[in-house]
Amino acid sequence: MADEPEIPTTPIRWRWLGVALLLWIGCAHLAPRHGWRRDLGPVVPHDRFPADCTLCHVGGDWRTLRTDFQFDHEQQTGVPLHGAHTTASCLLCHNDRGPVAQFAARGCRGCHVDPHQAQLGNDCATCHGESNWRPSAAIALHDRTRFPLVGAHAAAACFRCHAGAQVGNFAGASSACVHCHGQDLVRATSPDHAANGWIGDCQRCHTPLAFAPARFEHTASFPLVQGHGGRRCADCHTNGTFAGLSTTCFACHDDDYAAARDPQHVPPTFPTTCENCHSIATFRGARFDHAANFALTGGHAIACSRCHTAPGTYAGLTPTCSSCHADEWSATTGPAHAAAGFPMTCQDCHSTLSWRPANFTHPATMPLTGAHALTCASCHTTPGTYTGLSANCASCHDPDYRAATNPPHAGIGMPTACQQCHGTTAWRPATFTHRFPTTRDHAVGCAECHREPTNVAVFSCTHCHDHRETEMADKHRRVNGYQWLSSACYQCHPQGRE
């Protein structure tokens, strides 16, 4: 056999090595390894984790966890996660900085950088919760400082007063109003605060609720109440000067004084002490303390011009009623004052409230009480005559006396002194006080004892009592002056007893 040609082995071996190298390079670049995103932080050591990677990871990369992955942090570690901590990435706490317990011992500062630079203390839970960074109960906490947040201050953003608030720096804020409200002070021109030197102590006029309306405690010599309250400063302080103004009414109200027409103030030269008639509530409804000898009460509280008819003249009028009311006096017919010669002292019967009703004090001999409170003409029937009438009841009531039948007053000779039984309210009921007690056996009709029809003064006892005259004479033999007469019986037995 002829010798076969020798196949060179070295080049073939290098070719296979080259192919293997190309495959290795291609796989390294075309089929990426299970990598890790460096922006997620360092890889957590897995030395104590289970060897079965599929418990947490899905194929393809190391950073994607299974959708059904669950880990009970409290059960597995003894540390519960609350709020935003439940959604935080594991690597935020578990990383290559060192043992978690080392940082947990520092509290919040173990993981969170303190933006307040320890100016607000180390207890972050005082202001923050675990849900988010937004502070809670900040207003209540601020009340512990020298500047409690009330009114509009409670709604202001922190950085409005604390320039470094947005980076967590709350130090260095002044409690002076001008620290925040300097521009408001410059803009205040009604009145001009800066020109008047009002550059501090804003709380004298303003409240934390709002700049307007402002409240200023005016001087005690001129309190701003009623009509003077709620006005702009410039209404009185017209030249921007807030000192030296007079407190007299006329200093501000001279134009009102000159313009007054009812009555006119200038022609009669009324005094300029406006407070004599006016109040600070309003100019209208002025009250003038009229002369003490003529008080303006009731119907006299009328416009000045009703009595003071001469324009501008307010003196010299007489206070007598007739000076104004002579026409009413002459025209009165019920009763006719002029015909009867009534005096012109109207106040004897009339008041200042109204002409009617008139009240006249009748003579004490005949007071007008009860049913006697009638019109004058009811008794004074002769027109214009109001004197000479008798005060006796019978002078008016004789017809009533004669018409009475129970008992028949005229028939039994009853006296005409009606007041003994009747009052002035009404005829009935009548009350008569019998001198002899009409009780028990004596409670009988009048005619039983008063047997004389035409003389009620005559009465009889002996006709009724079962006494014989001889027996009574024997029984009364030791009684001086004894007589068998009814009047004698009454003399000794006024109460009807033995």
Long-range contacts (C-beta under 8 A, 24 or more apart in sequence): 34-60, 34-61, 34-62, 35-61, 35-62, 35-63, 36-62, 36-63, 37-63, 40-89, 40-91, 41-89, 41-91, 41-92, 41-95, 42-91, 42-95, 42-96, 43-96, 44-90, 44-91, 44-94, 44-95, 44-96, 45-96, 79-104, 82-130, 83-129, 83-130, 83-131, 83-132, 84-130, 84-131, 84-132, 85-130, 114-168, 115-167, 115-168, 115-169, 116-168, 116-169, 116-170, 117-168, 117-169, 119-169, 119-170, 119-171, 120-170, 146-175, 147-173, 147-175, 150-208, 151-207, 151-208, 151-209, 151-210, 152-208, 152-209, 152-210, 153-208, 176-200, 177-202, 177-203, 177-206, 178-202, 184-211, 190-232, 190-233, 190-234, 191-233, 191-234, 191-237, 191-240, 191-242, 192-240, 195-240, 196-240, 196-242, 221-247, 222-247, 225-280, 226-279, 226-280, 226-281, 227-280, 227-281, 227-282, 228-280, 248-272, 248-273, 249-273, 249-274, 249-275, 249-278, 250-274, 256-283, 262-303, 262-304, 262-305, 263-304, 263-305, 263-308, 263-312, 263-314, 264-311, 264-312, 267-311, 267-312, 268-312, 268-313, 268-314, 291-319, 293-319, 294-319, 297-352, 298-351, 298-352, 298-353, 298-354, 299-352, 299-353, 299-354, 300-352, 320-344, 321-345, 321-346, 321-347, 321-350, 322-346, 328-355, 334-375, 334-376, 334-377, 335-376, 335-377, 335-380, 335-384, 335-386, 336-383, 336-384, 339-383, 339-384, 340-384, 340-385, 340-386, 365-391, 366-391, 369-424, 370-423, 370-424, 370-425, 370-426, 371-424, 371-425, 371-426, 372-424, 392-416, 392-417, 393-417, 393-418, 393-419, 393-422, 394-418, 400-427, 407-446, 411-453, 411-454, 412-446, 412-450, 412-453, 412-454, 412-455, 412-456, 413-454, 413-455, 413-456, 413-457, 414-456, 435-494, 436-490, 436-494, 436-495, 436-496, 437-495, 437-496, 441-496, 442-496, 459-486, 459-490, 460-486, 461-486, 461-489, 461-490, 462-486, 462-489
